[in-house]
């Protein structure tokens, strides 16, 4: 068996052109998943007004509702990713989240919107585990950090484009004298319909153009028993518990900022949804990818020098500064100053995300990568996506109750999450290094 595995690993890796083409298609799917996920944040005020919901309920829509099936579907999808063709999984997922984004624009009650956001989360749950598995079969270890960074970078491109396109679309839709049925819909509803359309086209592209790579690490197509996956995780628990916990804190702060920053600028600084969408989106579009690419470059250089825990070191040290800048930015007296202080926080906050995927793939056997990646997504989203937006909403309604209370809620979450994440990842350095020696 070992001889066969060694022979298989000696096979040439896919041509770079083929690998980067696959990565580009997967990246496009990831961009659209964030577009569908983020645009609701620019529509908080009209949605709250039309559906008569408060900040806590809006936090539930973006946290619990979206995260409920996003996390619940993670492990079943991961199991499918490891034991069958991966291309149909991601194509169907893209079609599902696009259709439920369309349904979000037709929701008439909080309950209907809650169900629609559950559907968006269920569809998007397929994207990351599937992409991680495919990318890991396309790129050798010494180039995996950069490839993961490019893929993860597209999440920030998606966020930036969601804010920019969302801001532009909101203004354009509001001024559009739509005919027939569309003309009867409020502008925020038409915006949802508009952003849902591209995903349906990309689902077709995934099925027709994306190539399914051959799995590396063995030709045996038999399913790995769940007890074997559980045993693998138990054997790595000293490192993985700390890794998952550290990245959960990063995710909590990240989702809190992504969801509530538009409301911060609208309420505290008097900006319109279109203004903050374009300004914050442009900032994210430049600094988000820059942070991810910087992380990948640093990780690959450190890995080439023999630093086995490189992904965790880049994530921990890169993210630490967000405690200062992310905590101060919401307290600035003007929107322009707030954006200026958000800039370094944004650069550093995006560095850990590609490192999580890189770290997990490097210590996980091929036939378990989808399941372990899905478990990672489940954990970080239960904490980060489930708690981040909701905690800020609860703080707004119960603690910082003034119209500008969101600035203090967001500042506290950002200031506390970063140092906690650093300590957890720092504690994982040694056990993770030991795992890398064994793999």
C-alpha positions as CSV (number, residue, x, y, z in Angstrom):
1,X,0.0,0.0,0.0
2,X,2.8,2.4,0.9
3,X,4.6,1.6,-2.3
4,X,1.5,2.2,-4.3
5,X,0.9,5.6,-2.5
6,X,4.5,6.5,-3.2
7,X,4.1,5.7,-6.9
8,X,0.9,7.7,-7.1
9,X,2.5,10.7,-5.4
10,X,5.4,10.5,-7.9
11,X,3.0,11.1,-10.8
12,X,3.3,14.5,-12.4
13,X,1.0,17.2,-11.1
14,X,-1.5,18.8,-13.5
15,X,-0.2,21.3,-15.9
16,X,-0.1,24.8,-14.4
17,X,-2.5,26.1,-17.1
18,X,-5.1,23.5,-16.3
19,X,-4.6,24.0,-12.5
20,X,-5.0,27.8,-12.7
21,X,-8.0,27.5,-15.1
22,X,-9.8,25.3,-12.5
23,X,-8.8,27.7,-9.8
24,X,-10.3,30.6,-11.8
25,X,-13.6,28.9,-12.2
26,X,-13.8,27.9,-8.5
27,X,-12.8,31.5,-7.6
28,X,-15.7,32.9,-9.7
29,X,-18.2,30.7,-7.8
30,X,-16.7,31.9,-4.5
31,X,-17.0,35.5,-5.6
32,X,-20.7,35.1,-6.3
33,X,-21.3,33.3,-3.1
34,X,-20.1,36.4,-1.2
35,X,-22.1,38.7,-3.5
36,X,-25.3,36.9,-2.6
37,X,-24.3,36.8,1.1
38,X,-23.2,40.4,1.5
39,X,-25.6,42.5,-0.4
40,X,-28.2,42.2,2.4
41,X,-26.0,44.2,4.7
42,X,-26.4,47.3,2.5
43,X,-30.2,46.9,2.6
44,X,-30.5,46.7,6.4
45,X,-32.6,49.9,6.8
46,X,-35.3,49.2,4.1
47,X,-35.5,45.6,5.1
48,X,-36.0,46.5,8.8
49,X,-38.6,49.1,7.9
50,X,-40.6,46.9,5.5
51,X,-40.5,43.7,7.5
52,X,-40.7,45.5,10.9
53,X,-37.6,43.8,12.5
54,X,-35.1,45.1,15.0
55,X,-31.3,44.7,15.1
56,X,-31.4,41.5,17.0
57,X,-33.6,39.9,14.3
58,X,-31.4,41.3,11.6
59,X,-28.4,39.7,13.4
60,X,-30.4,36.4,13.4
61,X,-30.9,36.7,9.6
62,X,-27.2,37.1,8.9
63,X,-26.0,34.9,11.7
64,X,-28.3,32.0,12.8
65,X,-30.5,31.8,9.7
66,X,-27.6,31.9,7.2
67,X,-25.3,29.8,9.4
68,X,-27.9,27.2,10.4
69,X,-27.8,25.1,7.2
70,X,-24.4,26.5,6.2
71,X,-23.1,24.6,9.2
72,X,-25.6,21.7,9.2
73,X,-24.9,20.8,5.6
74,X,-21.1,21.1,6.0
75,X,-20.4,17.5,7.2
76,X,-22.8,15.7,4.7
77,X,-21.3,17.7,1.9
78,X,-17.8,17.0,3.1
79,X,-18.6,13.3,3.1
80,X,-19.8,13.6,-0.5
81,X,-16.8,15.5,-1.6
82,X,-14.4,12.8,-0.3
83,X,-16.4,9.9,-1.8
84,X,-17.5,10.9,-5.2
85,X,-17.3,13.4,-8.1
86,X,-16.9,16.9,-6.8
87,X,-18.0,19.0,-9.8
88,X,-21.7,18.4,-9.5
89,X,-21.7,19.2,-5.8
90,X,-20.4,22.7,-6.2
91,X,-22.5,23.3,-9.4
92,X,-25.7,22.3,-7.6
93,X,-24.7,24.4,-4.5
94,X,-24.3,27.5,-6.6
95,X,-27.7,27.0,-8.3
96,X,-29.3,26.6,-4.8
97,X,-27.9,29.7,-3.2
98,X,-28.8,31.8,-6.3
99,X,-32.4,30.6,-6.3
100,X,-32.7,31.3,-2.6
101,X,-31.2,34.8,-3.0
102,X,-34.0,35.4,-5.5
103,X,-36.5,34.2,-2.9
104,X,-35.0,36.7,-0.4
105,X,-36.2,39.4,-2.6
106,X,-39.8,38.0,-2.6
107,X,-40.0,37.5,1.2
108,X,-42.9,39.3,2.9
109,X,-42.3,38.4,6.5
110,X,-39.4,37.9,8.9
111,X,-40.2,34.1,8.8
112,X,-40.0,33.9,5.0
113,X,-36.8,35.9,4.9
114,X,-35.4,33.6,7.6
115,X,-36.1,30.5,5.5
116,X,-34.7,32.2,2.4
117,X,-31.4,33.0,4.2
118,X,-31.3,29.4,5.4
119,X,-31.4,28.3,1.8
120,X,-28.6,30.7,0.8
121,X,-26.5,29.2,3.5
122,X,-27.3,25.6,2.5
123,X,-26.2,26.3,-1.1
124,X,-23.0,28.1,-0.1
125,X,-21.9,25.3,2.2
126,X,-20.7,23.3,-0.9
127,X,-18.3,25.9,-2.2
128,X,-15.3,25.8,0.2
129,X,-15.0,22.1,1.0
130,X,-15.3,21.2,-2.7
131,X,-12.9,23.9,-3.8
132,X,-10.3,23.0,-1.1
133,X,-10.4,19.3,-2.2
134,X,-10.0,20.1,-5.9
135,X,-7.3,22.7,-5.4
136,X,-5.3,20.3,-3.3
137,X,-5.3,17.8,-6.2
138,X,-4.2,20.5,-8.6
139,X,-1.2,22.1,-6.8
140,X,1.9,20.5,-5.1
141,X,2.6,21.4,-1.4
142,X,5.2,24.0,-2.2
143,X,2.7,26.0,-4.3
144,X,-0.4,25.2,-2.3
145,X,-0.2,28.2,0.0
146,X,-0.2,30.6,-2.9
147,X,-3.0,28.8,-4.7
148,X,-5.1,28.8,-1.5
149,X,-4.4,32.5,-1.1
150,X,-5.6,33.2,-4.6
151,X,-8.8,31.3,-4.0
152,X,-9.4,32.8,-0.6
153,X,-8.6,36.2,-2.0
154,X,-11.7,36.0,-4.2
155,X,-13.8,36.0,-1.0
156,X,-12.6,39.5,-0.4
157,X,-13.0,40.4,-4.0
158,X,-16.5,39.1,-3.7
159,X,-17.1,41.2,-0.6
160,X,-15.6,44.3,-2.2
161,X,-17.7,43.8,-5.4
162,X,-20.8,43.1,-3.3
163,X,-20.5,46.4,-1.6
164,X,-19.6,48.3,-4.8
165,X,-22.1,46.6,-7.1
166,X,-24.7,46.5,-4.3
167,X,-24.3,50.3,-3.7
168,X,-24.5,51.0,-7.5
169,X,-27.3,48.6,-8.0
170,X,-29.4,50.0,-5.1
171,X,-29.1,53.5,-6.6
172,X,-29.8,52.3,-10.1
173,X,-32.7,50.1,-9.1
174,X,-34.2,52.9,-7.1
175,X,-34.1,55.2,-10.2
176,X,-35.4,52.5,-12.6
177,X,-39.0,52.8,-13.7
178,X,-39.4,49.0,-13.9
179,X,-42.3,47.6,-15.9
180,X,-45.0,45.2,-14.8
181,X,-44.3,42.9,-11.8
182,X,-40.9,44.3,-11.2
183,X,-42.3,47.8,-10.9
184,X,-44.5,46.7,-8.0
185,X,-41.5,45.5,-6.0
186,X,-39.5,47.8,-3.6
187,X,-36.0,48.6,-4.8
188,X,-34.4,46.4,-2.2
189,X,-36.4,43.4,-3.5
190,X,-35.3,44.1,-7.1
191,X,-31.7,44.3,-6.0
192,X,-31.9,40.7,-4.7
193,X,-33.4,39.5,-8.0
194,X,-30.6,41.3,-9.9
195,X,-27.7,39.7,-7.9
196,X,-29.2,36.2,-8.1
197,X,-29.0,35.9,-11.9
198,X,-25.3,35.5,-12.4
199,X,-25.1,32.5,-10.1
200,X,-27.4,30.4,-12.3
201,X,-25.1,31.0,-15.3
202,X,-22.0,30.1,-13.3
203,X,-23.7,26.8,-12.2
204,X,-23.8,25.8,-15.9
205,X,-20.2,26.9,-16.4
206,X,-19.1,24.7,-13.5
207,X,-20.8,21.6,-15.0
208,X,-19.6,22.1,-18.5
209,X,-16.1,23.6,-18.2
210,X,-14.6,22.6,-14.9
211,X,-12.4,19.5,-15.1
212,X,-12.6,16.9,-12.3
213,X,-9.0,16.2,-11.2
214,X,-7.7,12.8,-10.4
215,X,-7.4,12.3,-6.6
216,X,-3.9,12.0,-5.3
217,X,-2.8,9.8,-2.4
218,X,-4.3,6.5,-3.7
219,X,-6.6,5.1,-6.4
220,X,-8.9,3.2,-3.9
221,X,-12.3,4.6,-4.4
222,X,-13.8,2.9,-1.3
223,X,-15.4,5.1,1.2
224,X,-13.4,5.7,4.4
225,X,-15.5,4.6,7.4
226,X,-16.6,7.4,9.7
227,X,-14.8,5.8,12.6
228,X,-11.5,6.1,10.7
229,X,-12.1,9.8,10.1
230,X,-13.0,10.2,13.8
231,X,-9.8,8.4,14.8
232,X,-7.8,10.7,12.6
233,X,-9.3,13.7,14.1
234,X,-8.8,12.3,17.6
235,X,-5.1,11.8,16.9
236,X,-4.7,15.4,15.8
237,X,-6.9,17.0,18.5
238,X,-4.1,18.7,20.4
239,X,-3.4,20.9,17.4
240,X,-6.8,21.0,15.7
241,X,-8.8,22.1,18.7
242,X,-6.6,25.2,19.1
243,X,-6.5,25.9,15.4
244,X,-10.3,25.7,15.0
245,X,-10.8,27.8,18.2
246,X,-8.3,30.5,17.0
247,X,-9.9,30.8,13.6
248,X,-13.3,30.8,15.1
249,X,-12.5,34.0,16.9
250,X,-11.1,35.6,13.7
251,X,-14.3,34.6,11.9
252,X,-16.5,36.0,14.6
253,X,-14.9,39.5,14.4
254,X,-14.8,39.3,10.6
255,X,-18.5,38.5,10.2
256,X,-19.5,41.1,12.8
257,X,-17.6,43.8,10.8
258,X,-18.8,42.7,7.4
259,X,-22.5,42.7,8.5
260,X,-22.6,45.9,10.7
261,X,-20.0,48.2,9.1
262,X,-22.6,49.6,6.6
263,X,-25.0,50.3,9.5
264,X,-22.2,52.0,11.3
265,X,-21.6,54.5,8.5
266,X,-25.3,55.0,7.8
267,X,-26.2,55.6,11.5
268,X,-23.1,57.3,12.9
269,X,-21.9,59.2,9.9
270,X,-25.0,59.8,7.9
271,X,-23.7,58.1,4.7
272,X,-26.1,56.6,2.2
273,X,-26.1,52.9,1.4
274,X,-24.7,53.7,-2.1
275,X,-21.9,55.9,-0.6
276,X,-20.7,53.3,1.9
277,X,-21.1,50.5,-0.6
278,X,-18.7,52.1,-3.1
279,X,-16.2,53.5,-0.6
280,X,-16.0,50.4,1.7
281,X,-16.2,48.1,-1.2
282,X,-13.3,49.8,-3.0
283,X,-11.2,49.5,0.1
284,X,-12.0,45.8,0.5
285,X,-11.4,45.2,-3.2
286,X,-7.8,46.4,-2.9
287,X,-6.7,45.5,0.6
288,X,-8.6,42.2,1.0
289,X,-6.9,40.4,-1.8
290,X,-3.6,42.1,-0.9
291,X,-3.7,40.7,2.6
292,X,-4.5,37.2,1.3
293,X,-1.8,37.3,-1.3
294,X,0.8,38.6,1.2
295,X,-0.1,35.8,3.5
296,X,0.3,33.2,0.8
297,X,3.7,34.6,-0.3
298,X,5.0,34.7,3.3
299,X,3.7,31.2,4.0
300,X,5.4,29.7,0.9
301,X,8.7,31.4,1.7
302,X,8.6,30.2,5.3
303,X,7.6,26.7,4.2
304,X,10.5,26.5,1.7
305,X,12.8,27.4,4.6
306,X,11.5,24.5,6.6
307,X,9.1,26.3,9.0
308,X,6.4,23.6,9.4
309,X,4.0,25.8,11.3
310,X,4.2,28.7,8.8
311,X,0.5,28.9,8.1
312,X,-0.3,29.4,11.7
313,X,2.5,31.9,12.3
314,X,1.4,34.1,9.4
315,X,-2.2,34.0,10.6
316,X,-1.5,34.7,14.2
317,X,1.0,37.6,13.8
318,X,-0.8,39.0,10.7
319,X,-4.1,39.3,12.5
320,X,-2.9,40.7,15.8
321,X,-2.9,44.4,14.7
322,X,-6.7,44.3,14.0
323,X,-7.3,44.6,17.8
324,X,-6.0,48.1,17.7
325,X,-7.2,49.4,14.3
326,X,-10.4,47.4,14.2
327,X,-11.2,48.6,17.7
328,X,-10.5,52.2,17.0
329,X,-12.0,52.6,13.6
330,X,-15.7,52.7,14.7
331,X,-14.9,55.4,17.3
332,X,-13.5,57.9,14.8
333,X,-15.4,61.2,14.7
334,X,-15.9,61.2,10.9
335,X,-16.5,58.6,8.3
336,X,-13.4,59.5,6.3
337,X,-11.2,58.9,9.4
338,X,-13.0,55.7,10.2
339,X,-12.2,54.4,6.7
340,X,-8.6,55.4,7.0
341,X,-8.3,53.4,10.3
342,X,-10.2,50.5,8.9
343,X,-7.6,50.2,6.1
344,X,-4.7,48.6,8.0
345,X,-7.2,46.5,10.0
346,X,-8.7,45.2,6.7
347,X,-5.2,44.3,5.3
348,X,-4.3,42.3,8.5
349,X,-7.7,40.8,9.0
350,X,-7.7,39.0,5.6
351,X,-4.3,37.4,6.1
352,X,-5.5,34.4,8.3
353,X,-8.2,33.0,6.0
354,X,-6.0,31.3,3.3
355,X,-3.7,30.1,6.1
356,X,-6.5,28.1,7.7
357,X,-7.2,26.1,4.5
358,X,-3.5,25.6,3.9
359,X,-2.8,24.4,7.4
360,X,-5.6,21.9,7.3
361,X,-4.8,20.4,3.9
362,X,-1.2,19.9,4.8
363,X,-2.0,17.5,7.7
364,X,-5.1,15.8,6.2
365,X,-5.1,12.7,3.9
366,X,-6.7,13.2,0.6
367,X,-9.8,11.1,1.2
368,X,-10.6,13.0,4.4
369,X,-10.0,16.6,3.2
370,X,-13.6,17.3,2.3
371,X,-14.8,16.1,5.7
372,X,-12.1,17.8,7.8
373,X,-12.5,21.0,5.8
374,X,-16.3,20.8,6.3
375,X,-15.8,20.2,10.1
376,X,-13.6,23.3,10.2
377,X,-16.3,25.3,8.4
378,X,-18.9,24.0,10.7
379,X,-17.0,25.0,13.9
380,X,-15.9,28.4,12.8
381,X,-19.3,29.3,11.5
382,X,-21.2,28.1,14.5
383,X,-19.0,30.5,16.5
384,X,-18.2,33.2,14.0
385,X,-21.2,33.4,11.8
386,X,-23.7,32.3,14.4
387,X,-22.3,34.7,17.1
388,X,-20.6,37.6,15.4
389,X,-23.5,39.4,13.8
390,X,-25.9,38.4,16.6
391,X,-23.6,39.6,19.4
392,X,-23.4,43.1,17.8
393,X,-27.2,43.1,17.3
394,X,-27.9,42.2,20.9
395,X,-25.4,44.8,22.2
396,X,-27.2,47.4,20.0
397,X,-30.6,46.6,21.4
398,X,-29.6,45.9,25.1
399,X,-26.4,47.6,25.9
400,X,-25.5,50.5,23.6
401,X,-29.0,51.5,22.8
402,X,-28.6,54.9,21.1
403,X,-28.8,55.4,17.4
404,X,-25.0,55.3,17.2
405,X,-24.6,52.4,19.6
406,X,-23.4,50.1,16.8
407,X,-20.0,51.9,16.9
408,X,-19.3,50.7,20.5
409,X,-20.6,47.2,19.9
410,X,-18.4,46.7,16.9
411,X,-15.4,48.3,18.6
412,X,-15.6,45.9,21.5
413,X,-16.0,42.8,19.4
414,X,-13.0,43.7,17.2
415,X,-10.8,44.7,20.1
416,X,-11.3,41.5,22.1
417,X,-11.4,38.9,19.3
418,X,-7.9,39.5,17.9
419,X,-5.8,38.9,21.0
420,X,-7.8,35.9,22.0
421,X,-7.2,34.4,18.5
422,X,-3.5,35.1,18.7
423,X,-3.1,33.3,22.0
424,X,-5.0,30.3,20.7
425,X,-3.0,30.0,17.5
426,X,0.3,30.6,19.3
427,X,-0.5,27.7,21.6
428,X,-1.1,25.5,18.5
429,X,2.4,26.2,17.0
430,X,4.2,23.2,18.7
431,X,1.5,20.5,18.3
432,X,0.9,21.5,14.7
433,X,4.7,21.4,14.0
434,X,4.7,17.9,15.4
435,X,1.9,16.9,13.1
436,X,3.8,18.2,10.0
437,X,6.8,16.1,11.0
438,X,4.6,13.0,10.9
439,X,2.9,13.7,7.5
